[in-house]
Amino acid sequence: MEQFKSFITEAKEENYKVVVLTRKPKDNPAQNKLVTASKFEKAAKSLEMESYIVFIEGAYITLDDNVRKIHNADDDDGFEISTDNTLIIVRGGVNARDSWKDLLSQLERAGYSCVNSRECMEVCSDKYRTALRLAETGLVTPTTVLIPDEQGAKIAFEKLDTTYPVILKTIHGTKGVGVLFVESEKSLESMTQLLFKVDEEIGLILQTYIETDSDVRVMILNHNIVGAVKRKKVKGDFRSNVHLGAKVEKYELTEKEKQDCIRASKAVNGTWVG
C-alpha cells in the first residue's frame, strides 16, 4: 500500500480526493451524516482535499469517456474518481450485504486503494476466521472451537479441554453484542438452544475464558501503531467495550506488544485495524 502512504504525506501538494463508503444509520436512515464519516470529511477539508460520502444503499458507479464516477442513489452528477488520486475509506456497515461488498469489489478490481479491502473486512467480521489467521501467525489467542449446530455445544466444550466459565460468541457481531459468559453445562445448553431457536442459521463459537480487569485496544495504520488505550472492564460485567460504558486511559505498549500487534494486522491484511 505504498500509494496509501504517499497519499497522506503529499495530500496538500497533490489534488487528492477521499471517498467514504458507508451505510445510513439503522435508527435514522433519513440522516445524511454519520459521526465517523463526518470526521473524515472535516479532516479532508482541513487538508484542502475534495471528499464525498457515499451511502452504499443505492450507490452505483459509471464510466463515460474514460471518466469514472461514483454516485449516491439521488445524485445523477456523482463524484469523479481516479486510481491516481482517490482513496476509498470503507466503513464496517458495507460488510452487511454481499451486493454492497460487490460494489467494493468493483472498485478494487478497477485498481483503487480501499481501506480496508473486502478480504480484510470479511476475515475480521468473522471471529473464527480471525482466530485461524492469528493462530497461523503464531500469536497466542484464546482456544476457539465452532458450535456447528444445537447438539454441538457439549462436544465443543470437551474440545476446549478447560473448566467453566467459558465464553460463547456469535461469529459475527461488534461492540460486545453477542458475547455471553457461560458458567455451567446447563447454561451452555440452554443458551445454545435459545440462540438456534431464534436463528437456526446462526454461527457460534466457544472460547476459553481469560480472567482480566481490562484489555488494550491498539489502532494500527499501514502496519504502524498510531495509538493504544486500556479499556477497563464495565462494573458488574465481564466485557470492556466502550459502547457498554467502559472507561479508557492511555496505554504505553511494550516492544513485545507492539510486535504482536503489527503481526496481527499483517495476518488479516489490514491497512487500518484495531
LOTI-930412 format. One record per residue: x, y, z of N, C-alpha, C in turn; residue in three letters. Coordinates in Angstrom, 2 decimals. Last residue first. Layout:
<pts>
PT     n.u     n.v     n.w    ca.u    ca.v    ca.w     c.u     c.v     c.w   r
PT       X       Y       Z       X       Y       Z       X       Y       Z ALA
...
</pts>
This chain:
<pts>
PT     n.u     n.v     n.w    ca.u    ca.v    ca.w     c.u     c.v     c.w   r
PT   -7.86   -2.30   14.33   -7.76   -2.04   15.76   -8.16   -3.25   16.56 GLY
PT   -6.61   -1.11   11.14   -7.26   -2.09   12.01   -7.06   -1.70   13.46 VAL
PT   -6.01   -0.46    7.98   -6.42    0.29    9.17   -7.23   -0.65   10.05 TRP
PT   -5.12   -2.61    6.46   -4.45   -1.31    6.34   -4.75   -0.45    7.56 THR
PT   -4.65   -6.11    6.92   -5.35   -4.88    7.24   -4.51   -3.64    7.02 GLY
PT   -4.24   -8.88    6.67   -4.02   -7.98    5.52   -4.75   -6.65    5.72 ASN
PT   -4.22  -10.32    8.93   -5.54  -10.12    8.30   -5.46   -9.20    7.08 VAL
PT   -1.52  -10.30    9.55   -2.19  -11.59    9.40   -3.54  -11.46    8.71 ALA
PT   -0.90   -7.65    9.97   -0.44   -8.27    8.74   -1.16   -9.59    8.48 LYS
PT   -2.01   -7.33   12.49   -2.51   -6.52   11.38   -2.11   -7.11   10.04 SER
PT   -0.42   -9.13   13.96   -1.86   -9.36   13.82   -2.43   -8.58   12.65 ALA
PT    2.07   -7.90   13.83    1.90   -9.24   13.25    0.42   -9.53   13.02 ARG
PT    1.47   -5.63   15.31    1.81   -5.49   13.89    1.67   -6.82   13.17 ILE
PT    1.09   -6.82   17.81    0.01   -6.06   17.18    0.25   -5.91   15.67 CYS
PT    3.61   -7.91   18.36    2.45   -8.80   18.21    1.30   -8.09   17.51 ASP
PT    5.16   -5.58   18.59    5.47   -6.57   17.56    4.27   -7.47   17.30 GLN
PT    3.97   -4.38   20.83    4.00   -3.69   19.53    4.22   -4.69   18.39 LYS
PT    4.52   -6.27   22.80    3.14   -6.00   22.43    3.05   -5.30   21.07 GLU
PT    7.32   -6.04   22.89    6.71   -7.32   22.51    5.26   -7.10   22.07 LYS
PT    7.58   -3.42   23.81    8.08   -3.75   22.48    7.48   -5.06   21.98 GLU
PT    4.48   -2.36   25.36    5.85   -2.88   25.42    6.29   -3.20   23.99 THR
PT    2.54    0.65   25.09    2.81   -0.73   24.75    4.26   -1.11   24.98 LEU
PT    0.83    2.62   27.25    2.11    2.51   26.58    2.43    1.04   26.35 GLU
PT   -2.37    4.09   27.06   -1.57    2.92   27.42   -0.29    2.90   26.60 TYR
PT   -4.92    6.17   28.42   -3.78    5.98   27.53   -2.92    4.83   28.02 LYS
PT   -8.10    4.71   29.18   -6.96    5.54   29.55   -5.81    5.22   28.60 GLU
PT  -11.68    4.43   29.46  -10.41    4.19   28.78   -9.33    5.14   29.31 VAL
PT  -14.47    2.59   30.72  -13.61    3.76   30.75  -12.27    3.44   30.11 LYS
PT  -17.44    1.20   29.27  -16.08    1.03   29.81  -15.30    2.35   29.73 ALA
PT  -19.99    1.20   28.17  -19.70    2.09   29.29  -18.31    1.96   29.89 GLY
PT  -20.38   -0.18   25.92  -21.12   -0.67   27.08  -20.81    0.15   28.33 LEU
PT  -18.68    0.95   24.14  -20.11    1.11   23.88  -20.97    0.63   25.04 HIS
PT  -16.25   -0.02   25.07  -16.59    1.38   25.35  -18.09    1.61   25.14 VAL
PT  -16.06   -3.23   26.55  -16.36   -2.42   25.37  -16.79   -1.01   25.76 ASN
PT  -15.37   -5.25   28.25  -14.68   -3.97   28.41  -14.92   -3.06   27.21 SER
PT  -17.21   -7.72   30.23  -16.76   -7.12   28.98  -16.17   -5.73   29.23 ARG
PT  -18.36   -8.66   32.46  -17.05   -9.24   32.14  -16.46   -8.62   30.89 PHE
PT  -19.86   -6.41   34.89  -19.85   -7.12   33.61  -18.46   -7.72   33.39 ASP
PT  -19.72   -4.76   37.06  -20.79   -5.74   37.04  -20.86   -6.55   35.76 GLY
PT  -18.29   -2.19   35.20  -18.68   -2.64   36.53  -19.86   -3.60   36.43 LYS
PT  -16.30   -3.15   32.45  -17.51   -2.48   32.91  -17.90   -3.05   34.27 VAL
PT  -12.75   -3.00   32.53  -13.96   -3.81   32.50  -15.14   -3.03   33.09 LYS
PT  -11.02   -0.48   30.73  -11.31   -1.16   31.99  -12.68   -1.84   31.92 LYS
PT   -8.81   -0.41   28.18  -10.25   -0.35   28.44  -10.54   -1.17   29.71 ARG
PT   -6.09    1.54   27.22   -6.54    0.44   28.08   -8.03    0.65   28.35 LYS
PT   -5.07    2.34   23.91   -5.78    2.68   25.14   -6.10    1.41   25.91 VAL
PT   -2.79    3.63   21.49   -3.30    2.50   22.26   -3.99    3.01   23.51 ALA
PT   -1.65    4.53   18.14   -2.16    4.82   19.47   -2.69    3.57   20.16 GLY
PT   -0.46    3.75   15.82   -0.73    5.18   15.97   -1.29    5.53   17.35 VAL
PT    1.80    1.52   14.42    0.94    1.80   15.56    0.79    3.30   15.74 ILE
PT    1.66    0.43   11.11    2.32    1.32   12.06    1.35    1.65   13.19 ASN
PT    0.31   -0.89    9.13    1.25   -1.66    9.93    2.13   -0.79   10.81 HIS
PT   -1.51    1.08    8.28   -0.45    0.64    7.37    0.70   -0.04    8.12 ASN
PT   -2.23    1.72   11.54   -2.42    2.24   10.19   -1.23    1.86    9.33 LEU
PT   -3.89    0.63   14.38   -2.75    0.42   13.50   -3.10    0.88   12.10 ILE
PT   -4.71    0.94   17.75   -5.03    1.36   16.39   -3.77    1.28   15.54 MET
PT   -5.60   -1.28   20.31   -4.50   -0.63   19.60   -4.95   -0.29   18.19 VAL
PT   -6.87   -1.77   23.48   -7.23   -1.59   22.07   -6.14   -0.76   21.41 ARG
PT   -6.62   -4.07   26.08   -5.98   -2.95   25.39   -6.44   -2.93   23.94 VAL
PT   -8.60   -4.70   29.05   -7.89   -5.12   27.85   -7.35   -3.87   27.16 ASP
PT   -9.14   -5.72   32.51   -9.06   -4.74   31.42   -8.51   -5.41   30.17 SER
PT   -9.08   -7.65   34.35   -9.90   -6.49   34.69   -9.87   -5.43   33.60 ASP
PT   -9.53  -11.12   33.47   -8.74   -9.89   33.49   -9.65   -8.73   33.84 THR
PT   -9.51  -14.48   32.59   -9.94  -13.51   33.58   -8.98  -12.31   33.61 GLU
PT  -10.53  -15.93   29.78   -9.30  -15.38   30.36   -9.70  -14.26   31.32 ILE
PT  -12.13  -18.85   28.78  -12.28  -17.56   29.46  -10.95  -17.16   30.08 TYR
PT  -12.15  -20.31   25.53  -11.71  -20.32   26.92  -11.83  -18.92   27.50 THR
PT  -15.12  -20.19   23.47  -13.73  -19.86   23.77  -13.42  -20.03   25.25 GLN
PT  -17.13  -21.13   20.76  -16.91  -21.24   22.20  -15.43  -21.00   22.45 LEU
PT  -19.33  -19.69   18.30  -18.04  -20.24   18.72  -17.99  -20.26   20.25 ILE
PT  -21.89  -19.87   15.81  -21.47  -19.72   17.20  -20.07  -20.31   17.40 LEU
PT  -24.18  -18.54   13.52  -22.86  -19.11   13.71  -22.38  -18.84   15.12 GLY
PT  -27.59  -19.35   12.67  -26.61  -18.56   13.41  -25.28  -19.30   13.51 ILE
PT  -29.76  -20.49   11.51  -28.55  -20.37   10.68  -27.42  -19.64   11.39 GLU
PT  -31.85  -20.33   13.25  -31.28  -21.65   13.03  -30.02  -21.63   12.17 GLU
PT  -32.48  -18.14   15.61  -31.92  -18.12   14.25  -31.22  -19.44   14.00 ASP
PT  -33.88  -18.94   17.88  -34.11  -17.60   17.34  -33.63  -17.52   15.89 VAL
PT  -32.79  -21.45   18.24  -34.25  -21.33   18.07  -34.59  -19.98   17.44 LYS
PT  -30.15  -20.94   18.66  -30.51  -21.64   17.43  -32.01  -21.61   17.18 PHE
PT  -30.42  -19.64   21.15  -29.85  -18.93   20.01  -30.21  -19.61   18.69 LEU
PT  -31.48  -21.70   22.77  -32.22  -20.47   22.54  -31.73  -19.74   21.29 LEU
PT  -29.41  -23.59   22.75  -30.73  -23.95   22.24  -31.54  -22.70   21.90 GLN
PT  -27.39  -22.10   24.02  -27.22  -22.56   22.64  -28.57  -22.90   22.01 THR
PT  -28.51  -21.74   26.56  -28.17  -20.58   25.73  -28.06  -20.98   24.26 MET
PT  -28.74  -24.40   27.45  -29.94  -23.58   27.31  -29.68  -22.36   26.42 SER
PT  -26.03  -25.28   27.44  -27.06  -25.99   26.67  -28.27  -25.10   26.42 GLU
PT  -24.84  -23.47   29.20  -24.37  -23.58   27.82  -25.44  -24.22   26.94 LEU
PT  -26.21  -24.06   31.56  -26.34  -22.73   30.96  -25.93  -22.76   29.49 SER
PT  -25.32  -26.69   31.99  -26.74  -26.43   31.83  -26.97  -25.07   31.16 LYS
PT  -22.59  -26.29   32.36  -23.06  -27.06   31.21  -24.53  -26.80   30.93 GLU
PT  -21.91  -22.86   33.38  -22.18  -24.28   33.62  -22.63  -24.97   32.34 SER
PT  -21.44  -20.22   32.72  -20.88  -20.72   33.97  -21.10  -22.20   34.22 GLU
PT  -20.65  -17.99   30.21  -21.33  -19.26   30.50  -20.65  -19.93   31.68 VAL
PT  -21.30  -14.94   28.86  -20.49  -15.57   29.91  -21.25  -16.81   30.39 PHE
PT  -21.37  -13.91   25.46  -22.07  -14.42   26.64  -21.10  -15.16   27.56 LEU
PT  -21.86  -11.62   22.97  -20.81  -12.24   23.77  -21.41  -12.62   25.12 VAL
PT  -23.60  -10.07   21.51  -23.43  -11.46   21.12  -22.29  -12.16   21.83 GLY
PT  -21.81   -7.04   21.60  -23.10   -7.69   21.41  -22.87   -9.12   20.93 VAL
PT  -19.40   -5.76   21.66  -19.73   -6.60   22.80  -21.06   -7.30   22.69 GLY
PT  -19.04   -4.48   19.22  -19.40   -3.66   20.38  -19.85   -4.50   21.59 LYS
PT  -20.33   -6.95   16.84  -19.38   -5.94   17.32  -19.90   -5.28   18.60 THR
PT  -20.49  -10.01   14.98  -21.01   -9.11   16.00  -19.93   -8.17   16.48 GLY
PT  -20.44  -13.43   14.11  -20.48  -12.05   13.66  -21.08  -11.18   14.75 HIS
PT  -20.53  -15.64   15.76  -19.37  -15.45   14.89  -19.29  -14.02   14.39 ILE
PT  -21.39  -15.14   19.17  -21.83  -15.25   17.79  -20.61  -14.96   16.91 THR
PT  -19.85  -16.95   21.86  -19.96  -15.78   21.00  -20.67  -16.12   19.69 LYS
PT  -19.20  -17.77   25.18  -19.97  -18.13   24.00  -20.17  -16.87   23.16 LEU
PT  -16.62  -18.64   27.31  -17.24  -17.54   26.59  -17.91  -18.07   25.32 ILE
PT  -16.81  -20.32   30.52  -16.30  -20.17   29.16  -17.06  -19.03   28.49 VAL
PT  -15.92  -21.05   34.01  -16.73  -20.47   32.94  -16.01  -20.46   31.58 PRO
PT  -15.43  -24.59   33.39  -16.28  -23.39   33.34  -15.72  -22.34   34.30 TYR
PT  -12.29  -25.79   32.09  -13.39  -25.81   33.04  -14.23  -24.56   32.85 THR
PT  -11.09  -27.48   29.11  -11.00  -26.48   30.17  -12.14  -26.69   31.16 THR
PT  -11.10  -28.44   26.42  -10.27  -29.04   27.46  -10.00  -28.03   28.58 ASP
PT  -12.44  -27.85   24.11  -11.70  -26.76   24.76  -10.74  -27.28   25.82 LEU
PT  -13.80  -30.17   23.53  -12.62  -29.85   22.72  -11.79  -28.73   23.34 LYS
PT  -15.94  -29.97   25.29  -14.94  -31.02   25.52  -13.66  -30.72   24.74 GLU
PT  -17.36  -27.91   24.03  -16.77  -27.68   25.35  -15.69  -28.71   25.64 PHE
PT  -18.17  -29.23   21.70  -17.30  -28.06   21.61  -16.61  -27.79   22.94 ALA
PT  -19.89  -31.13   22.77  -18.66  -31.58   22.09  -17.65  -30.44   22.00 ILE
PT  -21.92  -29.43   23.68  -21.19  -30.29   24.63  -19.86  -30.75   24.03 LYS
PT  -22.82  -28.20   21.26  -22.26  -27.41   22.36  -21.41  -28.25   23.30 ALA
PT  -24.10  -29.52   19.16  -22.65  -29.46   19.17  -22.01  -28.76   20.35 GLY
PT  -26.77  -29.48   18.79  -26.24  -30.62   19.54  -24.73  -30.53   19.74 GLN
PT  -27.17  -27.24   17.19  -27.70  -27.24   18.55  -27.12  -28.35   19.42 GLU
PT  -24.03  -26.83   15.40  -25.48  -26.98   15.49  -25.88  -27.08   16.96 ASP
PT  -21.33  -26.14   15.59  -21.98  -26.20   14.27  -23.49  -26.30   14.31 PRO
PT  -19.33  -24.21   17.19  -20.53  -24.97   17.57  -21.39  -25.05   16.32 ILE
PT  -15.74  -24.23   17.04  -17.04  -23.96   16.45  -18.13  -24.78   17.13 LEU
PT  -13.37  -22.90   19.39  -13.95  -24.02   18.65  -15.34  -23.61   18.14 VAL
PT  -10.33  -21.58   20.57  -11.61  -21.29   19.95  -12.10  -22.51   19.17 THR
PT   -8.28  -20.35   23.12   -8.67  -21.52   22.34  -10.11  -21.34   21.85 THR
PT   -7.11  -16.98   22.78   -7.96  -17.96   23.48   -8.29  -19.15   22.57 PRO
PT   -3.74  -16.83   21.37   -5.13  -16.36   21.48   -5.93  -17.37   22.28 THR
PT   -0.60  -15.94   20.37   -1.33  -16.65   21.42   -2.71  -16.03   21.57 VAL
PT    0.49  -16.25   16.98    0.07  -15.42   18.11   -0.75  -16.25   19.10 LEU
PT    1.15  -17.55   14.68    1.87  -17.91   15.89    1.52  -17.07   17.09 GLY
PT   -0.29  -17.30   12.44    0.85  -16.38   12.57    1.67  -16.69   13.81 THR
PT   -2.34  -19.05   12.88   -1.38  -19.39   11.82   -0.13  -18.52   11.90 GLU
PT   -3.75  -17.56   14.76   -3.07  -18.79   15.18   -2.01  -19.19   14.16 ALA
PT   -4.79  -15.55   13.14   -3.86  -15.19   14.21   -3.07  -16.41   14.67 LEU
PT   -6.47  -17.05   11.43   -5.38  -16.25   10.88   -4.34  -15.94   11.96 ARG
PT   -8.28  -18.15   13.30   -7.44  -19.02   12.48   -6.23  -18.26   11.94 LEU
PT   -9.52  -15.86   14.29   -8.76  -16.71   15.21   -7.82  -17.63   14.43 ALA
PT  -10.82  -14.99   11.96   -9.78  -14.16   12.56   -8.89  -15.00   13.48 THR
PT  -12.65  -17.06   11.65  -11.62  -16.87   10.62  -10.48  -16.00   11.15 ARG
PT  -14.17  -16.52   13.97  -13.45  -17.79   13.83  -12.35  -17.68   12.78 TYR
PT  -15.26  -13.99   13.59  -14.36  -14.23   14.73  -13.58  -15.52   14.59 LYS
PT  -15.55  -12.06   10.92  -15.78  -13.47   11.28  -14.79  -13.85   12.37 ASP
PT  -14.64   -9.63   10.29  -16.03   -9.69   10.76  -16.42  -11.10   11.18 SER
PT  -12.11  -10.13    9.29  -12.23   -9.51   10.61  -13.66   -9.52   11.16 CYS
PT  -12.69  -11.24    6.75  -11.96  -12.01    7.76  -12.21  -11.45    9.16 VAL
PT  -14.01   -9.13    5.50  -14.70  -10.40    5.68  -14.01  -11.26    6.72 GLU
PT  -12.06   -7.13    5.50  -13.32   -6.91    6.20  -14.04   -8.22    6.47 MET
PT  -10.05   -8.29    3.88   -9.78   -7.95    5.28  -11.08   -7.80    6.07 CYS
PT  -11.45   -8.50    1.42  -10.91   -9.69    2.09  -10.68   -9.42    3.57 GLU
PT  -11.98   -5.82    0.80  -13.09   -6.74    1.07  -12.59   -7.97    1.83 ARG
PT   -9.68   -3.59    2.50  -10.11   -4.42    1.39  -11.29   -5.30    1.80 SER
PT  -10.68   -0.64    4.41   -9.88   -1.81    4.12  -10.42   -2.56    2.90 ASN
PT   -9.53    1.12    1.88   -9.15    0.92    3.28  -10.41    0.67    4.10 VAL
PT   -8.39    0.78   -1.38   -9.54    0.72   -0.48   -9.08    0.35    0.92 CYS
PT   -7.31    2.17   -4.26   -6.84    1.85   -2.91   -8.02    1.93   -1.96 SER
PT   -8.46    0.75   -7.37   -8.50    1.78   -6.34   -7.94    1.26   -5.02 TYR
PT   -8.64   -1.00   -9.55   -7.33   -0.53   -9.14   -7.31    0.53   -8.06 GLY
PT  -10.87   -2.33  -10.27  -10.51   -1.20  -11.13   -9.19   -0.56  -10.70 ALA
PT  -11.13   -4.05   -8.18  -10.71   -4.62   -9.46  -10.32   -3.52  -10.46 ARG
PT  -12.06   -2.26   -6.23  -10.77   -2.94   -6.07  -10.25   -3.45   -7.41 GLU
PT  -14.57   -1.54   -7.27  -13.54   -0.52   -7.08  -12.16   -1.16   -6.96 LEU
PT  -15.88   -4.01   -7.23  -15.74   -3.27   -8.48  -14.60   -2.25   -8.38 GLN
PT  -15.86   -4.54   -4.49  -15.04   -5.36   -5.38  -14.85   -4.69   -6.74 SER
PT  -17.77   -2.69   -3.66  -16.38   -2.54   -3.21  -15.44   -3.34   -4.12 LEU
PT  -19.95   -3.92   -4.79  -19.57   -2.60   -5.28  -18.13   -2.29   -4.87 LEU
PT  -20.01   -6.21   -3.23  -19.69   -6.35   -4.66  -19.35   -5.00   -5.28 ASP
PT  -20.87   -5.33   -0.81  -19.45   -5.67   -0.92  -19.05   -5.83   -2.40 LYS
PT  -23.54   -5.12   -1.47  -22.80   -3.91   -1.11  -21.31   -4.17   -1.24 TRP
PT  -24.20   -7.77   -1.91  -24.34   -6.83   -3.02  -23.61   -5.53   -2.73 SER
PT  -23.83   -8.89    0.64  -22.92   -9.25   -0.44  -22.99   -8.26   -1.59 ASP
PT  -24.06   -6.73    3.48  -24.69   -7.44    2.37  -23.68   -7.73    1.27 ARG
PT  -22.37   -5.66    5.46  -23.63   -6.29    5.85  -24.27   -7.11    4.73 ALA
PT  -20.13   -4.17    5.00  -19.96   -5.62    5.08  -21.27   -6.38    5.29 ASN
PT  -20.71   -1.57    5.32  -20.71   -2.07    3.93  -20.64   -3.59    3.92 VAL
PT  -20.24   -0.98    7.96  -21.61   -1.29    7.54  -21.71   -1.85    6.14 GLY
PT  -17.54   -0.22    8.25  -17.95   -1.59    8.52  -19.33   -1.96    8.03 GLY
PT  -16.35    1.83    5.50  -16.84    1.64    6.85  -17.45    0.24    7.00 ARG
PT  -13.57    2.56    3.62  -14.74    1.68    3.70  -15.13    1.46    5.15 VAL
PT  -12.31    4.99    1.61  -12.35    4.56    3.00  -13.67    3.81    3.22 ILE
PT  -10.41    5.27   -1.18  -11.74    4.82   -0.76  -11.64    4.32    0.68 ILE
PT   -8.69    7.92   -2.69   -8.67    6.88   -1.67  -10.09    6.55   -1.26 LEU
PT   -7.48    9.04   -5.77   -8.64    8.84   -4.91   -8.45    7.66   -3.96 THR
PT   -5.58    9.42   -7.79   -5.69   10.43   -6.74   -6.81   10.19   -5.72 ASN
PT   -5.42    7.39   -9.65   -4.22    8.19   -9.40   -4.34    9.08   -8.18 ASP
PT   -7.87    6.32  -10.07   -6.92    5.49   -9.32   -5.66    6.27   -8.98 THR
PT  -10.47    8.70   -9.51   -9.37    8.20  -10.34   -8.45    7.35   -9.47 SER
PT  -13.79   10.09   -9.76  -12.72    9.41   -9.03  -11.68    8.88  -10.01 ILE
PT  -16.34   12.48   -9.39  -15.31   11.89  -10.25  -14.18   11.31   -9.41 GLU
PT  -19.54   11.87   -8.32  -18.25   12.40   -7.87  -17.16   11.70   -8.68 PHE
PT  -22.89   12.75   -9.55  -21.85   11.91   -8.99  -20.57   12.64   -8.65 GLY
PT  -25.22   13.56  -10.89  -23.92   14.13  -11.26  -22.76   13.27  -10.75 ASP
PT  -27.34   12.28   -9.66  -27.04   11.94  -11.05  -25.65   12.44  -11.48 ASP
PT  -28.06   11.17   -6.70  -27.10   12.13   -7.26  -26.70   11.70   -8.67 ASP
PT  -29.44    9.33   -5.21  -30.17   10.52   -5.64  -29.26   11.58   -6.28 ASP
PT  -27.55    7.35   -4.60  -28.76    6.99   -5.33  -29.49    8.20   -5.91 ALA
PT  -24.28    8.64   -5.30  -25.33    8.27   -4.38  -26.60    8.05   -5.19 ASN
PT  -21.70    7.45   -7.47  -22.92    8.21   -7.25  -23.67    7.70   -6.02 HIS
PT  -18.57    7.91   -8.99  -19.37    7.16   -8.03  -20.53    8.05   -7.61 ILE
PT  -17.11    7.76  -12.26  -17.76    8.49  -11.17  -18.47    7.51  -10.24 LYS
PT  -14.51    7.92  -14.63  -15.29    7.10  -13.70  -15.84    7.97  -12.58 ARG
PT  -14.00    8.49  -17.91  -14.15    9.20  -16.64  -15.07    8.36  -15.75 VAL
PT  -13.98    7.36  -20.41  -12.84    7.09  -19.53  -12.86    7.91  -18.24 ASN
PT  -16.58    7.97  -21.30  -15.42    8.64  -21.91  -14.20    8.55  -21.00 ASP
PT  -17.80    6.85  -18.28  -18.19    7.50  -19.54  -17.01    8.29  -20.08 ASP
PT  -18.96    4.81  -15.89  -17.73    5.05  -16.65  -18.13    5.58  -18.02 LEU
PT  -20.32    4.77  -12.55  -20.46    4.94  -14.00  -19.09    5.18  -14.62 THR
PT  -21.70    3.04   -9.80  -20.50    3.57  -10.46  -20.77    3.67  -11.95 ILE
PT  -23.92    3.62   -6.97  -23.52    2.98   -8.23  -22.35    3.71   -8.85 TYR
PT  -26.02    3.07   -4.09  -24.84    3.66   -4.74  -24.51    2.90   -6.02 ALA
PT  -28.08    1.87   -2.68  -28.39    2.51   -3.95  -27.21    3.13   -4.66 GLY
PT  -26.42    2.13    0.19  -27.76    1.80   -0.27  -28.06    2.56   -1.56 GLU
PT  -24.04    3.39    0.78  -24.00    2.18   -0.03  -25.37    1.77   -0.55 ILE
PT  -23.42    6.70    0.46  -24.26    5.76    1.19  -24.47    4.54    0.29 PHE
PT  -20.46    8.42    0.43  -21.32    7.57   -0.38  -22.11    6.64    0.53 VAL
PT  -19.15   11.57    0.63  -19.70   10.49    1.44  -20.71    9.72    0.60 ILE
PT  -16.25   12.96   -0.54  -17.61   12.61   -0.93  -18.05   11.42   -0.08 TYR
PT  -13.85   15.64   -0.90  -14.36   14.41   -0.29  -15.81   14.20   -0.67 SER
PT  -10.78   17.25   -1.73  -12.18   17.01   -2.03  -12.61   15.70   -1.37 GLU
PT   -8.63   18.87    0.58   -8.90   17.74   -0.28  -10.41   17.64   -0.53 MET
PT   -7.45   20.53    2.47   -7.83   21.08    1.16   -8.01   19.97    0.13 GLU
PT   -7.24   19.57    4.93   -6.09   19.31    4.05   -6.35   19.80    2.63 LEU
PT   -9.69   20.14    5.95   -8.55   20.82    6.56   -7.28   20.64    5.73 SER
PT  -11.22   18.34    4.44  -11.36   19.78    4.20  -10.18   20.54    4.76 LYS
PT  -10.51   15.96    5.66  -10.17   16.19    4.26  -10.22   17.67    3.93 ALA
PT  -11.65   16.32    8.18  -10.20   16.20    8.06   -9.75   16.47    6.63 ALA
PT  -14.38   16.36    7.51  -13.77   17.54    8.13  -12.25   17.51    7.98 LYS
PT  -14.67   13.76    6.54  -14.99   14.90    5.68  -14.33   16.17    6.20 GLU
PT  -14.09   12.30    8.82  -13.23   12.17    7.64  -13.43   13.37    6.71 PHE
PT  -16.26   13.12   10.34  -14.90   13.46   10.79  -13.91   13.33    9.64 LYS
PT  -18.36   11.99    8.93  -18.27   13.45    9.01  -16.89   13.90    9.47 SER
PT  -17.89    9.30    9.44  -17.79    9.80    8.07  -17.64   11.32    8.05 ALA
PT  -18.42    9.25   12.22  -17.07    8.98   11.72  -16.90    9.52   10.31 THR
PT  -21.23   10.07   12.29  -20.19   10.71   13.09  -18.80   10.51   12.48 VAL
PT  -22.96   10.63    9.20  -22.58    9.78   10.30  -21.40   10.41   11.01 LEU
PT  -25.68   12.31    7.58  -24.28   12.24    8.00  -24.12   11.22    9.13 LYS
PT  -28.38   12.31    7.05  -27.46   12.42    5.91  -25.99   12.27    6.29 ASN
PT  -31.09   10.33    8.10  -29.95   11.16    8.50  -28.90   11.15    7.40 GLN
PT  -32.89    8.46    7.39  -33.01    9.75    6.71  -31.84   10.67    7.04 ALA
PT  -32.50    6.27    9.07  -32.00    6.21    7.70  -32.04    7.54    6.95 PRO
PT  -31.94    5.85   12.07  -32.48    7.03   11.40  -31.94    7.09    9.97 ASN
PT  -30.95    3.46   12.92  -32.02    4.04   13.72  -32.64    5.26   13.07 ASP
PT  -28.95    2.90   11.06  -30.09    1.99   11.18  -31.27    2.65   11.90 LYS
PT  -27.60    5.37    8.89  -27.82    4.90   10.27  -29.06    4.02   10.34 PRO
PT  -26.38    4.11    5.73  -27.19    5.04    6.51  -27.42    4.48    7.92 LYS
PT  -22.91    3.24    5.27  -24.34    2.97    5.16  -25.10    3.96    6.03 ARG
PT  -20.08    4.18    3.17  -20.72    3.84    4.44  -22.17    3.46    4.20 THR
PT  -17.13    5.30    2.02  -18.20    4.38    1.66  -18.81    3.84    2.94 LEU
PT  -15.75    8.26    1.25  -16.10    7.45    2.42  -17.31    6.61    2.05 VAL
PT  -13.12    9.30   -0.72  -14.50    8.82   -0.76  -14.72    7.95    0.47 VAL
PT  -10.96   11.97   -1.28  -11.35   10.91   -0.35  -12.83   10.59   -0.56 VAL
PT   -8.25   13.05   -3.41   -9.66   13.00   -3.04   -9.90   11.83   -2.09 LYS
PT   -5.54   15.33   -4.20   -6.09   14.05   -3.79   -7.55   14.18   -3.36 TYR
PT   -3.63   16.98   -5.75   -5.08   17.12   -5.76   -5.74   15.79   -5.42 ASN
PT   -0.74   17.60   -3.66   -1.42   16.98   -4.79   -2.93   17.13   -4.64 GLU
PT    0.08   18.82   -1.35    0.76   19.17   -2.58    0.03   18.66   -3.82 GLU
PT   -1.40   17.78    0.69   -1.51   19.21    0.45   -0.85   19.64   -0.86 LYS
PT   -0.74   15.03    0.61   -2.12   15.48    0.42   -2.22   16.96    0.06 ALA
PT    1.52   13.57    0.97    1.52   14.51   -0.14    0.16   15.18   -0.36 GLU
PT    1.07   11.83    3.08    2.15   12.81    3.19    2.12   13.88    2.11 THR
PT   -1.13   10.24    2.19   -1.23   11.06    3.39   -0.18   12.17    3.40 ILE
PT   -0.12    9.02   -0.15   -1.38    9.77   -0.18   -1.46   10.74    1.01 PHE
PT    1.95    7.46    0.56    2.26    8.73   -0.09    1.04    9.63   -0.14 SER
PT    0.45    5.33    1.65    1.40    6.07    2.47    1.72    7.43    1.86 LYS
PT   -1.02    4.41   -0.55   -1.72    4.97    0.59   -0.79    5.80    1.46 PHE
PT    0.96    3.44   -2.21    0.12    4.54   -2.70   -0.58    5.22   -1.54 GLN
PT    1.90    1.29   -0.80    2.76    2.47   -0.89    1.96    3.69   -1.35 GLU
PT    0.83   -1.21    0.00    0.00    0.00    0.00    0.86    1.26    0.00 MET
</pts>
